[in-house]
């Protein structure tokens, strides 16, 4: 499989500070609440591993990756591999996920991207899924 340039992108404005949003995306207890009951393990330092465990459509999963970059309150870049995709665990089958946080007045604009989608349709489907996750993040952070 070759790397593609089909990038899934979604964004949301959250009525909260970048500190509050950063806390939510790096605190395992908060991640569990907005990320479909997924348990995340990482110290969120560059070079560290990251693991997500949960259940999808009744099937347990364990996704993995590595933290590439973590700039508190600004950007989190990680790799991501999911065996649920049916591909072998090889570098060309990993995605790069990026959370970008930009302060815009009283809100934080959160942009999320996932690269290496096989087609436009796959990127669109990923964008829809990630938008649901971002909406959950928004609701969690805004409720306090």
C-alpha positions, 0 to 999 in steps of 0.5 A, a space after each residue: 500500500 502506498 502512502 496517499 494524500 487523501 487527508 481526513 479533516 474536521 474541526 470544531 470551535 470549543 467555548 474554552 481555553 486551549 488549556 482546558 482542551 489540551 487537558 481533555 485530549 491528554 487526560 485518560 479519564 477525560 478521553 474515556 468520556 468523549 472518545 467512545 469509552 476508549 481507554 488511552 495509555 500514554 505519557 504524551 511525550 515525543 517518542 512515547 508509545 500510545 495505546 487505545 483499548 476499547 470495543 467497536 461493534 461488539 469487537 474488542 480492539 487495541 490500537 497503537 501508535 507513537 507520540 511524534 510531537 506534543 506542544 501543550 495547548 497547541 498541537 498533538 501529533 501521533 501515529 495510529 495503527 488499528 488492526 481492525 482495518 485488516 492491514 498488516 502492522 507495517 509503517 505504510 499502514 499507519 495514519 498520522 493524527 494531528 490535533 491543532 488548537 488555535 485560540 480564537 477569542 473566547 473559543 479554541 478552534 480544534 482542527 483534527 486531521 488523519 492522513 494516509 486514507 486510501 481514497 476520497 471516500 475513506 477520507 470522508 468517512 474518517 472525517 465524519 467519524 472524527 467529527 463525532 469524536 470532536 463533538 464529544 470533546 466539545 460537549 465534555 469541555 464546555 460542560 466542565 
